[in-house]
Amino acid sequence: MLTFQQLASIVKGTLVQFVQELPVVHLLTDSRKLSQPTGSVFFAIKGKYNDGHKYLQQLYNQGVRAFVVEQGQPEELKLQYPEANILQVKDSLQALQKLAAWHRAQFNIPVLGITGSNGKTIVKEWLAQLLSPDELVVKSPRSYNSQLGVPLSVWQMEPNHSFAIFEAGVSQPGEMEKLQQVIQPTIGIFTNIGSAHDEGFISRQQKIEEKLKLFKNVELLFYCSDYEDLRNAVQTHKINAFTWSRKQQQADLHIKATTPAGHRTIVVYTYKGEKQRLAIPFTDEASIENALHCLAVLLYRNLPLAEIQDRLDRLHPIAMRLEMKEAINGCYLIDDTYNNDLGGLAIALDLLVNQPQRGSRTVILSDLLESGLPEEKLYAKVAELVQARGVERLIAIGPTISKYKNMFSLPATFYAATADFLKHFNSTEFRNEVILVKGARVFEFEKIVHAFQQKVHGTVLEVNLDALVHNLNFYRSKLAPDTKLMVMVKAFAYGSGSFEVANLLQFHRVDYLTVAYADEGVMLREHGITLPIMVMNPSADSFAKIKQYNLEPEIYSMELLRAFITSVEESATYKIHLKLDTGMHRLGFVHEDFNDLFTVLQQYPQVQVVSVFSHLAGADEALHNDYSQLQIAQFRQMAAEVEARLGSKVVKHILNSAGIVRFPEHQLDMVRLGIGLYGVEATGSEQEALRPVSVLKTTVSQVKNIRQGDTVGYSRKGVADADKTIATIAIGYADGYDRRFSNGVGHAILHGKRCPVIGNVCMDMCMIDVTGLPVKAGDEAILFGPQLTLVELAKSIGTIPYELLTNVSTRVKRVFFAE
Ligand SMILES: *Cc1c(COP(=O)(O)O)cnc(C)c1O
């Protein structure tokens, strides 16, 4: 086992304090993920948005005794952490990478590195599954492919492993070289090269060159040589390659045809001069490409055709993702039923811990497959993880985990198989708790999820938490280092579901949240949100709740201020936010109010103005730039006067999402992010940089054929101009699907094709013209999402994306997912 002294000599740096020899087992980079103080080494990393050094004291108090730091005076560090080993380095992230690179170099097994624009995670997961009958595979958990994620992935390598698969992702030049040094791949896959413009790169060529650096020492690179510029680059660098191609017969694997056949695709190919055929269990282009990479690897490994087919058949077609949703009896489910390995389990448990005050924590867990560890060691680790994360009840399913019963000291029930659990399932035994359902595919835990499912109504709004984080970081990247970030979660977080979004924002350490009404704030508090919360429309009768729940009212008029102070107590203090009207003419004080305002405030020193702000009326339209500038100038002036009269500094803020993009020079102390977080760039100029967050989808209830001249729906508005096939889908205006989408204005996506609405939208349903498509009852229909954008839809009915998002009714189930 590696010791702290060895670590010190591997990463170099200065040993500020050495108290005693300690084992290096867990590499910790996020204070929230501490599970075992013994054996943990904390690397204090300075990131773009946070600084690990801020958490040293907290971790020390929790028992961590090994630190790698960049900052701090040696004498002070020793004084503050007298019992800890402390190593000081120039760059903690680099130290972590060096350590991981050293660890990697201890193994002499094939290490497959994967990069490319899309498909990295899926190809990695599939290959791990496809190779598992012959190899003990270690792989990156989820999409851990960053400067930080890669070293943590590589650290998982154990002596038993016979094969490693790690993915690498880069966002700017200079990064891949570091990842290459950590992964040291011996083989590679370059999945593809997207045309999408990447922020950090000046050209596609540069992007290819950067990514290729991962493969500078590989013995063999698998890639599709139909990407011409990629092929040229691979050839220029003389990288030994296994190519597959749909176009070039001289490729190692020539794909002659891919033909859809029901839910499968028949692939006809020639390999080593022989023509063969195989079926892959997918029909969409992206999955076919991903599967062909896997096929290339399997062929190269000389697996017999029948065996390849057998393994491909077992690939699961669903996207790998983790979902969170409401369940029966006030329970909340974290559904992670795609796979179950140690790295993934740790991540899912972190997520479980980050659902604060959701009652008790239960984990339903299957056997772990393909860990590469001896069983005994593996289940000891599982028990340690589960206990360290404060899990209160374990339901363990599978023959192997049951064998190691004795290792678990928490309340636990063991079942040999999923069916046994379901046979004994009694819904009343689960109440007001968070339940993590984590199982390997073969255990079919989706059946368990189904048993817990609450709303069975097929309409859902899927909210992509990764996209939310991406958008959050996009706006953060525009902020000066000291600018605070307030996020608007009013109106059910723009329809996206409130405490789930708030929770994520709390995890990512935004500074403030804002709701419209006090109830919304109360709800967030009851779900464990501890961030400061501003309430924009506090009414006199909500002040009691505001105080009780430590919410902070926006005060916009003398009446409101007077109402507020009638209830303040002498001994307490109260935080308020002053809203100024600079031209929106909605709410806010004007300059004439100032004398009264400050007279009252002086009488009530316990009422503290923490911020002063105003709102731009036309930040989204360039047309109004002059007006916005006037508003900003007036705000600056009024805010300066507020500070002068109060005799103290307050937080000043005026920019909304559009303002952040348009007026970066006026960030002041804080900005208020709204619609941008949810994927709509309100000025329109940087829409490409955001990711769509939500998908509204439903299912087909019935399909029917109608004749030319027949009519569809109320008022007989939908007239068939020819014989048609129509699908009735389970969404109507009561779900928030606007009636203005009637009669061909709106579309739904079925089988990947845009199909028009026919007739009027009804209350709970509407009809779609699906003529020519093999649609059947139960199929999915998408009403908005990446291929049918909110911006486009809003325009078609003369409204704005804000309205479409917030209209999605609460009866529509929200499902949150992360990739
Ligand atoms: C809703 C709101 C915002 C956020 O606006 P977006 O256009 O969604 O960014 C900011 N400030 C105030 C006062 C708001 O009401």
The ligand as an SDF file (V2000), in Angstrom:
LIG
                    3D

 15 15  0  0  0  0  0  0  0  0999 V2000
  -37.5150   36.8430  -13.4630 C   0  0  0  0  0  0  0  0  0  0  0  0
  -36.5800   37.8820  -13.0980 C   0  0  0  0  0  0  0  0  0  0  0  0
  -35.2270   37.8240  -13.4590 C   0  0  0  0  0  0  0  0  0  0  0  0
  -34.6670   36.7810  -14.3860 C   0  0  0  0  0  0  0  0  0  0  0  0
  -34.9740   37.1370  -15.7080 O   0  0  0  0  0  0  0  0  0  0  0  0
  -34.5260   36.2180  -16.9480 P   0  0  0  0  0  0  0  0  0  0  0  0
  -34.9220   37.0000  -18.1420 O   0  0  0  0  0  0  0  0  0  0  0  0
  -35.2970   34.9690  -16.8140 O   0  0  0  0  0  0  0  0  0  0  0  0
  -33.0840   36.0450  -16.7950 O   0  0  0  0  0  0  0  0  0  0  0  0
  -34.3630   38.7590  -12.9390 C   0  0  0  0  0  0  0  0  0  0  0  0
  -34.8180   39.7400  -12.1220 N   0  0  0  0  0  0  0  0  0  0  0  0
  -36.1150   39.8580  -11.7840 C   0  0  0  0  0  0  0  0  0  0  0  0
  -36.5340   40.9650  -10.8950 C   0  0  0  0  0  0  0  0  0  0  0  0
  -37.0540   38.9540  -12.2590 C   0  0  0  0  0  0  0  0  0  0  0  0
  -38.3250   39.0810  -11.9410 O   0  0  0  0  0  0  0  0  0  0  0  0
  1  2  1  0
  2  3  1  0
  2 14  2  0
  3  4  1  0
  3 10  2  0
  4  5  1  0
  5  6  1  0
  6  7  2  0
  6  8  1  0
  6  9  1  0
 10 11  1  0
 11 12  2  0
 12 13  1  0
 12 14  1  0
 14 15  1  0
M  END
$$$$
